[in-house]
Amino acid sequence: ELQSRGDLEIPPCSGTGYTPAAMTVLAGSAGFPAYSTPASSDCPKHLSVTVEDFEVVCRGLYRALCIREKNMQQSLQRFPKTPSQYLRTIEGETWKPSDVGPVFTPPVKDGQDPFDTGNLPEDLGYHVQMKDGVVYVYADKAAAERNEPKDLPYPSLEHFIDDMNFLLVLIAQGPVKTYSHRRLKFLSSKFQVHEMLNELDEMKELKNNPHRDFYNCRKVDTHIHAAACMNQKHLLRFIKKSYLVDANRVVYDAKGKQLTLKQLFQQLKLQPYDLTVDSLDVHAGRQTFQRFDKFNDKYNPVGASELRDLYLKTENAINGEYFATIIKEVGSDLEDAKYQHTEPRLSIYGRSPEEWAKLAKWFNTHRVYSPNMKWMIQVPRIYDVFRSKNFLPHFGKMLEYIFVPVFEATVNPQAHKELSVFLRHITGFDSVDDESKHSGHMFSTKSPKPEEWTSQKNPSYTYYIYYMYANILVLNNLRRQRGMNTFLFRPHCGEAGAITHLLAAFMTADNISHGLNLKKSPVLQYLYFLAQIPIAMSPLSNNSLFLEYAKNPLLDFHQKGLMVSLSTDDPMQFHYTKEPLMEEYAIAAQVFKLSTCDMCEIARNSILQCGMSHEEKVKFLGQNYQEDGPDGNDIRKTNVAQIRVAYRYETWCYELNLIAEGLKNE
């Protein structure tokens, strides 16, 4: 509840072992009484900025949070309640919970067919057309000719650029950098004090929690690619098994010449019986460090692109049957493990308008479904490759191929039944590729429109991000009107490349994967903390590509209170065991000396971050999981100590309240 002076009071919370007194001791131990706010004249003493600078800093951080909240609400993505309460209070408004937000497909009930096409909505008769890189929806073709789009929110490039320019200035301002850096150091130190004072009490809470422990609390692999979702031993075993069963089956068609599986292996001079994980050579080692090109080559078993096409692609001579079977086996393993879920990414390249229909046909024909899997679509940023081969006339055509089929299936599901069913199982979009590739182009209002982008150069990361976000925004609002599920935007971001990537994601993305470069920008790191933007981190993947394991900022981010989860990225390249996600947790726990409470908190973050439905999250996290703070935590399901959740909430509220106080003193 909001008090008249703008403080957020943490309500007493139920749960094993938690008493509000514990938080009073904790807050006092860090040098501040619980929920107290220093007077403005005291600010310089512990913030190391002048009163005048403090007010400027607070104005900047406040506007940054407003920008994100606006963009998340327009695109029907998520923004936490607590910052919204503070923002409304600063504006002098009474805060009301927003009823906008993502819509996810409910879980399939017993006896229900996940591929059922019987209840698809009727055709609206709308006309969809791309203009300036964004799909517009019209009542009919005549309305399109009159340029009278339907009443849907459409993004404004000018406003986006204005907001982006403001944030670019903000993250470079001296006082804001000083303030953010010192607040982050304070958060890190405060957590260490919390651990010293409360670690034993947290452990006592967990020991008194019946039935639940780290192994049987739910966890989600929030960032994984479908083409590498199996480990190397699994792939090797499947290759050998397929050869025993299908040696004489025609499985490859190259320029009209058909080959059986036996002939294909003979052509490659391979004997399946003699294959080992070493000769398969799909594991990333020291040779891939800082070499994304070599890493991509690891997707080719035995270095043969023919085997990649046969076993790891949805389009081939056997219609992706082997790939579907491997994924279903991974899903079966997850169901056996029971408490692990995963969100594999399938690729849409934007190379032709038939891609969506072909992928949906593969999904439906092979019935690639598991209750422990939620699907995402990844879009590789490789326009330059397609343009150089004359597959595309301009960048606008790539965007058209990516988004128009989804709009058409939304407007007229009856005419696109397989795609409509497939879209029910999709929870989000991802943008992928090597971030360290520099485009040399700065995104601005003077940038060429997508249909004018005819050069062979790749557009910048921010250019890609904006146009994906803009189309997802319109698409989500259209689908919500139709009672359909909506999509989150969850790009790869901050693994390498410029800080501006993280800035663009702050404005547009529900959550991100990697986020390593946040450690280079204290302002953005602090903003990601204030907005609680989830970050799916993959230390083992980073260790092979960009950053040694011990230098990974996962522990630092976790201690400060950023919302991090653990993910595998590519088990085929990085993991050895049948349970790669547990392997990821186990190594992180050993290297970073994580406690049980730490690991359960990270697992809880993964459920909050993922694209599961409301019904599933209620089942796995508790009835009140959407509430911020201790009231949103059910220790009986999450195994996260109430003392820990109360600490996180009090710390977060304190930081937000400092900004509110700075604005009140203007």
Secondary structure, DSSP 8 states (H G I E B T S, - for coil): -B-TTS-B------STT--HHHHHHHHHHTTS-TT----GGGHHHHH-S-HHHHHHHHHHHHHHHHHHHHHHHHTT----HHHHHHHHHHTT-----------------TT--TT--TT-------EEEEETTEEEEESSHHHHHTT-B-S-----HHHHHHHHHHHHHHTT-HHHHHHHHHHHHHHHHHHHHHHHHHHHHHHHHHHTSSS--GGGS-EEEEEEEGGG-S-HHHHHHHHHHHHHHHTTSEEEEETTEEEEHHHHHHHTT--GGG--HHHHT-S--GGGTT-HHHHHHTTSGGG-HHHHHHHS-SSSTTTTHHHHHHHHHHHHHHHHH-SEEEEEEEE--SS-TTHHHHHHHHHHHTT---TTB-EEEEEE--HHHHHHTTS-SSHHHHHHHHHHHHHHHHH-GGGSHHHHHHHHTEEEEEEES-TT-------STTS--GGG--SSS---HHHHHHHHHHHHHHHHHHHHHTT----EE--EESSSS-THHHHHHHHH-S-EEE-GGGGG-HHHHHHHHHTT--EEE-HHHHHHHTS-GGG-THHHHHHHT--EEE--B-HHHH--SS-HHHHHHHHHHHHHT--HHHHHHHHHHHHHHS---HHHHHHHH-TTTTSSSGGG--HHHH---HHHHHHHHHHHHHHHHHHHHHHHT-
